[in-house]
């Protein structure tokens, strides 16, 4: 398996040290019951 790119390695390192957050999916968070994706568009 090839080594990940330096950018991917940096992201993984930042996640492990708590210097980054991984947000999965546009509907994962909401603001007062409004999906984040819809809230940002407004």
C-alpha angles and dihedrals in degrees: 000000000000121000115261117255117268089253093056090046090053092049092050091048091049091050092050093051095044094248093120140037127220113215115190121201132355093256097052096097131035136193113219090335095313117117112249091238091057093041092054092050091053 
